[in-house]
């Protein structure tokens, strides 16, 4: 029996994690569930899974949730705030931590889990993008284990040799696939008129608003390039991105002998979640079976640099001094939020990201405090740029 904390339990990854756990109650027990503000959904999850702890971002909302749970006969203790996230991530009773909080807000809890020697199931790509070196150091210090939950990085892990010492010797390069999002064939000159509703209408995946917009701009793939660099020790020139609209081939590894190994499956996040939960074993995920005859064809194409200019920023950031990746992530979070609020145009997201990276003052960022300060400064500058561009 393994014990798990789910950070971001009410989001897309969190609810899919609980769906897999529901199939394997004899293997896993839930220690803690954490959400930012969705108290109603967290209440339902606590009643079903009876965790020892629940965490909400707001103290008043946490107190109200505690009263509701007591009235329902649920013994779950409700905590609040960032420190509580770290507490339930690093608790000695916990074996696994699903890190699924969107954005840089989940970074400190991911670091706490790594230092405590947990198996960290990383769906929060910002933890690696913002603080890849720090997270890898924390894992080494704590003796923990990092399993990526992004479908692309899970596919890469499944296609790499089990012996990690062979990765550089055997691998020529890795290939991250991307669906191309809702605008794969839309003329680049019309993208300025894109609405938030259009950007969030992903053709293959059901995701939250921020991740959906990142998919539409392909900034999600830019962040995944950075993530892959840290996860697998690949140089920027060893990382390739291909558009694959069917989202059946989740990613590939090209070997020096000419072989290419790929992981295929339905576009369903329950598959990489189940792989991470039971690694290196495999358990039922609840995802539907892949019928290749019904799929019929698999297409691949190079990303269009005009339609997806943000993709190149990841490779630029990896070649810049430490902290550049954190700058790119912070600027993008501000820009996407402003777009969803209809304050800027869709194409302004790239302008803000590119301007922030070009003007970044990236010095040594050897501590979480230094990264937090760089993140704060970048967000402040990005908000000023939003104000200038506001429609």
DRENTOR-651205 format. One line per 10 residues: number of its first residue (from 0); for each residue x negated, y, z of C-alpha. Coordinates in pm, 1 decimal. Layout:
% residues N
NUM = X/Y/Z | ...;
This chain:
% residues 391
0 = 0.0/0.0/0.0 | -144.3/335.3/-112.4 | -38.5/669.0/34.1 | 6.4/970.7/-192.3 | 51.5/1345.9/-167.3 | 224.4/1509.2/-464.6 | 137.9/1876.5/-509.4 | 389.9/2037.5/-743.4 | 653.1/1768.9/-688.0 | 945.1/1963.7/-836.6;
10 = 775.0/2040.5/-1168.4 | 762.8/1824.0/-1479.3 | 455.9/1622.0/-1376.2 | 575.5/1594.1/-1017.9 | 919.3/1460.4/-1107.4 | 764.6/1213.4/-1354.1 | 524.2/1099.9/-1081.0 | 814.7/1031.9/-847.6 | 991.4/845.1/-1128.7 | 693.2/607.5/-1153.8;
20 = 664.4/577.5/-775.2 | 1035.0/486.4/-764.4 | 950.4/174.4/-966.8 | 675.3/66.8/-726.4 | 792.6/128.7/-372.0 | 606.1/-185.1/-262.0 | 273.8/-30.5/-375.6 | 298.7/337.6/-280.4 | 430.2/546.5/4.6 | 472.4/924.5/-11.9;
30 = 290.8/1120.0/259.4 | 368.9/1475.5/145.5 | 556.0/1666.8/-123.3 | 479.6/2028.7/-208.9 | 662.2/2287.3/-418.5 | 632.3/2661.3/-470.2 | 993.5/2776.7/-444.3 | 1239.7/2508.5/-558.3 | 1374.6/2425.5/-213.7 | 1690.3/2253.0/-339.0;
40 = 1501.0/1999.8/-548.9 | 1242.8/1948.7/-275.5 | 1527.0/1878.6/-32.0 | 1660.4/1602.6/-257.2 | 1312.6/1452.1/-295.5 | 1253.2/1453.6/80.2 | 1584.1/1281.6/148.3 | 1496.2/1009.5/-103.0 | 1125.9/953.2/-27.8 | 1114.1/1059.2/341.3;
50 = 758.8/1201.8/338.0 | 592.2/1294.1/663.8 | 544.2/1650.1/536.4 | 688.8/1891.4/283.4 | 531.2/2222.6/185.5 | 693.4/2535.5/41.8 | 520.7/2858.2/-56.9 | 745.8/3087.5/147.0 | 769.5/3060.9/526.5 | 1134.9/3172.6/547.2;
60 = 1238.3/2923.0/277.7 | 1042.4/2653.2/460.5 | 1230.4/2723.9/782.7 | 1565.0/2701.7/602.1 | 1461.0/2373.6/438.5 | 1358.7/2235.6/778.0 | 1705.5/2306.5/914.0 | 1873.5/2140.7/615.4 | 1656.2/1830.1/647.7 | 1727.1/1801.1/1019.8;
70 = 2100.1/1827.4/950.6 | 2064.3/1549.3/693.4 | 1885.4/1325.9/943.8 | 1548.5/1350.4/764.4 | 1242.3/1362.5/991.5 | 1014.3/1534.9/736.3 | 820.0/1827.1/885.0 | 817.2/2137.0/663.1 | 506.1/2353.7/636.1 | 435.2/2666.3/431.2;
80 = 150.3/2848.2/261.9 | -179.2/2772.9/91.5 | -345.5/2627.8/401.9 | -68.8/2372.7/432.4 | -139.1/2256.2/76.6 | -501.3/2191.0/170.0 | -390.7/2015.7/489.1 | -165.0/1763.6/315.1 | -420.3/1712.2/35.9 | -707.2/1631.0/271.9;
90 = -514.7/1442.0/543.2 | -694.2/1121.0/650.7 | -380.2/912.4/587.5 | -381.9/1000.9/215.3 | -540.9/782.5/-54.2 | -425.3/964.8/-367.7 | -344.1/1326.5/-446.5 | -144.3/1423.0/-753.7 | -258.3/1779.5/-828.2 | 22.3/1914.5/-1046.4;
100 = 53.6/2276.3/-933.4 | 48.8/2497.2/-1242.7 | -218.9/2765.2/-1261.7 | -510.5/2864.5/-1040.8 | -289.6/2838.4/-730.1 | -369.6/2467.1/-704.6 | -747.6/2509.1/-703.2 | -814.8/2522.7/-328.8 | -602.6/2214.3/-259.9 | -780.1/2019.9/-536.7;
110 = -1116.4/2112.0/-385.3 | -994.8/2007.2/-39.3 | -883.7/1667.7/-172.2 | -1217.1/1620.1/-350.9 | -1420.4/1703.8/-41.0 | -1208.2/1461.5/160.6 | -1295.9/1174.2/-74.0 | -950.5/1122.4/-223.7 | -862.0/983.4/-564.4 | -766.0/1310.2/-730.1;
120 = -510.8/1267.7/-1008.9 | -568.8/1593.5/-1190.2 | -277.3/1735.8/-1386.4 | -378.6/2088.9/-1288.2 | -627.8/2163.1/-1566.5 | -706.5/2504.9/-1419.2 | -900.2/2339.3/-1133.8 | -1163.2/2224.4/-1382.4 | -1138.3/2524.1/-1613.9 | -1184.3/2776.4/-1332.4;
130 = -1418.8/2583.8/-1106.5 | -1551.0/2279.8/-1290.6 | -1896.1/2285.9/-1131.6 | -1753.1/2336.8/-781.8 | -1500.9/2056.9/-822.1 | -1761.8/1810.4/-947.9 | -1988.2/1903.0/-656.9 | -1702.1/1852.3/-410.7 | -1627.1/1509.2/-557.7 | -1991.4/1409.9/-527.5;
140 = -2010.8/1531.7/-167.9 | -1687.5/1364.7/-61.9 | -1731.2/1044.9/-259.4 | -1393.1/1094.4/-423.6 | -1268.6/992.0/-765.7 | -1128.2/1208.2/-1044.8 | -868.0/1064.4/-1283.2 | -727.7/1302.4/-1547.1 | -351.9/1299.1/-1599.7 | -331.5/1512.1/-1914.8;
150 = -229.8/1264.8/-2184.3 | -530.4/1362.8/-2396.5 | -791.8/1319.3/-2126.1 | -629.8/1002.2/-2000.0 | -654.7/869.7/-2355.5 | -1024.5/961.4/-2371.1 | -1090.1/786.3/-2038.7 | -907.9/475.5/-2160.8 | -1115.8/474.9/-2480.9 | -1457.6/526.7/-2319.2;
160 = -1684.7/245.7/-2195.2 | -1611.4/128.6/-1841.4 | -1982.6/180.9/-1770.2 | -2010.5/559.5/-1740.8 | -2386.6/545.8/-1783.2 | -2320.7/450.0/-2148.2 | -2110.6/753.8/-2233.7 | -2386.7/972.0/-2374.8 | -2579.3/682.2/-2524.6 | -2282.9/531.8/-2711.7;
170 = -2053.7/823.8/-2792.2 | -2093.6/1052.5/-3091.9 | -1803.2/1282.7/-3007.8 | -1452.7/1291.8/-2864.5 | -1140.9/1403.5/-3051.3 | -857.3/1577.2/-2868.4 | -529.8/1559.6/-3056.3 | -273.2/1839.8/-3051.2 | 86.4/1836.0/-3172.6 | 54.4/2184.2/-3317.1;
180 = 355.3/2292.1/-3113.9 | 664.6/2458.4/-3260.5 | 468.7/2688.3/-3495.9 | 242.4/2441.2/-3673.6 | 390.0/2535.6/-4010.7 | 516.5/2885.2/-3937.3 | 341.4/3159.6/-4138.1 | 81.0/3331.4/-3921.2 | 200.0/3678.1/-4026.2 | 542.1/3612.3/-3865.4;
190 = 417.3/3504.0/-3523.2 | 443.4/3855.8/-3379.7 | 823.4/3811.9/-3379.8 | 828.1/3486.3/-3179.3 | 1065.1/3485.8/-2878.3 | 1005.8/3307.0/-2546.0 | 1288.6/3066.7/-2631.3 | 1121.0/2971.4/-2958.4 | 782.6/2931.6/-2793.1 | 925.1/2701.4/-2525.9;
200 = 1100.6/2472.9/-2776.3 | 828.9/2207.5/-2805.4 | 907.5/1942.6/-3068.4 | 771.8/1641.5/-2874.4 | 715.3/1712.6/-2505.6 | 938.6/1837.1/-2224.8 | 728.0/2079.6/-2020.5 | 750.7/2390.7/-1805.1 | 764.3/2738.4/-1960.7 | 398.8/2830.5/-1908.3;
210 = 261.6/2504.8/-2048.2 | 506.0/2521.3/-2339.9 | 382.7/2868.8/-2436.8 | 23.0/2747.7/-2405.1 | 108.8/2466.5/-2645.3 | 260.6/2714.1/-2890.2 | -57.3/2928.2/-2887.9 | -278.0/2615.7/-2856.2 | -437.1/2773.6/-2548.4 | -348.4/2449.2/-2373.0;
220 = -587.3/2276.0/-2612.8 | -850.2/2544.8/-2553.1 | -827.7/2476.7/-2180.4 | -841.0/2101.6/-2248.3 | -1165.1/2148.2/-2444.1 | -1318.1/2308.0/-2133.9 | -1170.4/2034.3/-1917.8 | -1317.7/1763.5/-2141.7 | -1660.7/1922.4/-2113.3 | -1653.1/1880.3/-1735.2;
230 = -1471.1/1548.1/-1721.9 | -1688.8/1361.2/-1967.6 | -2012.8/1560.0/-1977.4 | -1972.2/1638.7/-2346.9 | -2139.7/1938.6/-2507.3 | -1914.7/2183.4/-2698.0 | -2038.1/2046.4/-3030.8 | -1930.7/1695.9/-2920.8 | -1566.2/1802.5/-2878.5 | -1329.6/1817.9/-3175.7;
240 = -961.4/1910.5/-3199.8 | -723.1/1767.4/-3460.9 | -356.5/1846.2/-3519.3 | -146.9/1529.2/-3496.7 | 222.8/1625.9/-3515.4 | 366.0/1286.5/-3414.6 | 191.6/1292.2/-3070.6 | 141.2/914.8/-3090.4 | -241.0/906.8/-3094.6 | -315.4/1086.4/-2770.0;
250 = -689.5/1123.8/-2833.3 | -989.1/935.4/-2971.4 | -1354.1/854.4/-2906.5 | -1594.0/829.3/-3201.5 | -1894.5/604.3/-3140.9 | -2241.5/618.2/-3287.9 | -2185.9/293.2/-3479.4 | -1897.7/444.2/-3675.4 | -1617.8/293.9/-3464.6 | -1330.2/512.2/-3344.3;
260 = -1124.1/398.2/-3045.4 | -789.8/560.8/-2973.8 | -510.4/532.0/-2719.9 | -159.4/530.4/-2866.4 | 179.5/551.7/-2701.3 | 509.7/733.2/-2691.3 | 483.0/1101.3/-2591.3 | 580.9/1034.8/-2229.8 | 383.2/1161.3/-1929.4 | 481.8/859.1/-1722.0;
270 = 219.3/653.2/-1909.3 | -92.0/851.1/-1802.7 | 60.0/899.7/-1457.2 | 100.2/523.7/-1409.3 | -253.8/468.0/-1540.0 | -392.6/715.6/-1286.7 | -191.8/578.9/-995.1 | -304.5/216.6/-1038.6 | -643.4/264.0/-1212.0 | -813.4/39.4/-1319.0;
280 = -504.6/-184.4/-1308.9 | -197.4/-119.3/-1521.1 | 158.6/-99.8/-1391.8 | 498.1/-38.0/-1549.4 | 558.0/330.6/-1618.3 | 918.3/328.7/-1735.4 | 813.0/482.5/-2068.6 | 967.6/335.0/-2384.8 | 765.6/93.1/-2598.1 | 588.7/220.5/-2908.2;
290 = 730.6/87.9/-3235.2 | 474.7/176.2/-3502.9 | 693.9/44.2/-3782.7 | 961.1/293.3/-3682.6 | 705.1/575.5/-3652.0 | 599.2/490.7/-4006.0 | 310.1/732.3/-4049.9 | 43.4/916.2/-3853.2 | -80.3/1252.0/-3986.9 | -388.1/1454.1/-3895.7;
300 = -506.0/1799.4/-3999.3 | -752.7/2066.4/-3897.2 | -613.2/2347.4/-3676.9 | -543.5/2670.3/-3865.1 | -773.4/2938.5/-3719.6 | -535.5/3218.1/-3821.9 | -232.1/3056.9/-3665.3 | -419.6/2941.6/-3351.9 | -704.5/3191.4/-3293.9 | -719.3/3117.9/-2922.0;
310 = -867.5/2772.9/-2971.7 | -1211.1/2913.3/-3057.2 | -1220.6/3106.3/-2728.2 | -1279.9/2782.5/-2536.1 | -1599.1/2708.6/-2727.3 | -1708.1/3072.1/-2682.3 | -1645.5/3052.1/-2306.8 | -1843.9/2728.4/-2268.5 | -2146.6/2897.7/-2427.4 | -2120.7/3205.4/-2203.3;
320 = -2253.4/3249.0/-1846.4 | -2078.8/3086.5/-1551.7 | -1736.1/3230.8/-1481.7 | -1631.9/3290.7/-1842.6 | -1390.4/2996.3/-1834.9 | -1229.2/3138.4/-1521.0 | -1189.6/3474.2/-1697.5 | -1020.1/3310.8/-1995.3 | -779.1/3119.7/-1771.1 | -686.5/3422.4/-1558.0;
330 = -625.9/3646.6/-1857.3 | -410.5/3381.6/-2022.2 | -193.1/3334.0/-1714.0 | -125.1/3708.6/-1698.2 | -59.0/3732.0/-2070.5 | 177.1/3432.9/-2082.6 | 373.2/3564.2/-1784.6 | 407.9/3904.3/-1953.8 | 525.4/3738.7/-2275.5 | 786.6/3531.5/-2090.9;
340 = 910.4/3856.9/-1937.2 | 928.2/4004.9/-2291.0 | 678.7/4277.2/-2201.8 | 435.9/4187.8/-2482.0 | 455.1/4011.3/-2817.0 | 352.1/3652.1/-2873.1 | 42.8/3758.8/-3069.0 | -60.8/3992.6/-2785.3 | -143.4/3687.3/-2573.0 | -449.9/3623.4/-2788.4;
350 = -545.1/3993.3/-2790.5 | -550.2/4003.6/-2411.7 | -741.6/3676.7/-2382.8 | -1002.4/3777.5/-2642.2 | -1047.2/4127.4/-2496.2 | -1086.4/3987.5/-2144.4 | -1349.9/3738.0/-2254.5 | -1538.7/3997.4/-2458.6 | -1555.6/4239.4/-2164.8 | -1620.5/3976.3/-1896.9;
360 = -1897.6/4050.7/-1648.7 | -1983.3/3693.6/-1555.6 | -2251.8/3669.0/-1291.9 | -2330.5/3373.7/-1065.7 | -2009.7/3215.5/-934.2 | -2146.1/2957.7/-694.5 | -1861.5/2976.0/-444.4 | -1485.2/2965.8/-442.7 | -1482.5/3317.6/-298.0 | -1681.6/3451.9/-594.7;
370 = -1447.0/3281.5/-839.9 | -1141.1/3414.9/-658.2 | -1281.1/3768.2/-681.4 | -1360.6/3726.1/-1051.9 | -1009.2/3591.8/-1102.8 | -861.4/3893.2/-921.6 | -1060.0/4143.8/-1125.2 | -970.5/3973.8/-1451.2 | -600.5/3969.4/-1368.7 | -608.6/4338.1/-1276.8;
380 = -773.1/4427.5/-1608.4 | -537.1/4199.6/-1801.2 | -233.9/4366.4/-1639.1 | -368.9/4705.2/-1745.1 | -396.9/4573.7/-2099.6 | -39.5/4440.4/-2076.1 | 77.9/4787.5/-1976.1 | -91.8/4934.0/-2283.7 | 66.4/4677.1/-2515.1 | 412.8/4664.1/-2358.9;
390 = 688.9/4660.2/-2618.2;
